Amino acid sequence: IEIYPDNVTIFRQILDGKADIMIAESVETELQEKLHPGLCAINPEKPLQYGEMGYMLPEGEVVFKAYVDQWLHLAKATGEFDRIYASHVK
């Protein structure tokens, strides 16, 4: 097992036959499949484990966090989130 210090170069290594597999979040595998023809995301709708994704903001950004939370809530409720996801990942 070889551990790569980042998730930037590993995808080219797989395509070049220098690495065999990369385990990542489903959204990462779908995005990399789109960015690197020749790679295949395996069962992204059935991940190896359940895990919620998060996001980071500068510490103390209470107002901005509330804005992002509200936007995300509304975007998921209206289907906007799925449309954005599909246009950038699928």
C-alpha positions in Angstrom: 0.0 0.0 0.0 1.3 3.4 -1.0 -0.2 6.4 0.6 -0.3 9.6 -1.5 -0.1 12.9 0.5 -2.8 14.6 -1.5 -5.7 13.7 -3.7 -4.5 15.7 -6.7 -2.0 13.4 -8.4 -3.4 10.0 -7.6 -5.9 10.0 -10.4 -3.3 10.5 -13.1 -1.3 7.7 -11.4 -4.2 5.3 -11.7 -4.6 6.2 -15.4 -0.8 5.7 -15.9 -0.9 2.3 -14.3 1.2 3.4 -11.3 -1.6 3.0 -8.8 -4.5 0.6 -8.7 -7.2 2.2 -6.6 -8.3 5.3 -4.8 -10.9 5.3 -2.0 -12.8 8.6 -1.6 -16.2 10.1 -1.0 -18.8 9.3 -3.7 -18.9 12.9 -4.8 -15.1 12.9 -5.3 -15.2 9.7 -7.4 -18.0 11.1 -9.6 -16.2 14.4 -10.2 -12.9 12.7 -10.9 -14.6 10.3 -13.3 -15.9 13.3 -15.2 -12.5 15.1 -15.1 -10.4 12.0 -16.0 -11.9 9.9 -18.9 -10.8 6.4 -18.3 -11.6 6.3 -14.6 -14.8 4.7 -13.3 -16.6 5.6 -10.1 -17.8 2.3 -8.6 -21.2 2.3 -7.0 -21.2 6.0 -6.0 -24.9 5.6 -5.0 -24.0 2.8 -2.6 -20.9 4.0 -0.7 -18.7 1.8 1.4 -19.9 3.6 4.5 -22.3 6.4 5.4 -20.9 9.8 6.2 -22.2 13.3 6.0 -20.2 15.9 4.2 -19.5 19.2 5.8 -18.1 22.6 4.9 -15.7 25.0 6.5 -16.0 28.8 7.0 -13.7 31.2 8.8 -14.2 31.0 12.6 -16.8 33.5 13.9 -18.7 33.9 10.6 -22.1 33.4 12.3 -24.1 35.6 9.8 -22.5 34.0 6.8 -23.0 30.5 8.3 -26.7 31.3 8.8 -26.9 32.5 5.1 -25.2 29.3 3.8 -27.4 27.0 6.0 -30.5 28.8 4.7 -29.4 28.7 1.1 -28.6 25.0 1.4 -31.9 24.2 3.0 -33.8 26.1 0.3 -31.7 24.7 -2.6 -32.4 21.1 -1.4 -36.1 21.8 -1.0 -36.5 23.3 -4.4 -34.3 20.9 -6.3 -31.7 23.6 -7.1 -29.0 21.7 -5.3 -29.6 18.6 -7.4 -29.5 20.7 -10.6 -26.2 22.3 -9.5 -24.8 19.0 -8.5 -25.8 17.4 -11.8 -24.3 20.2 -13.9 -20.9 20.0 -12.1 -20.5 16.4 -11.1 -22.7 14.1 -13.3 
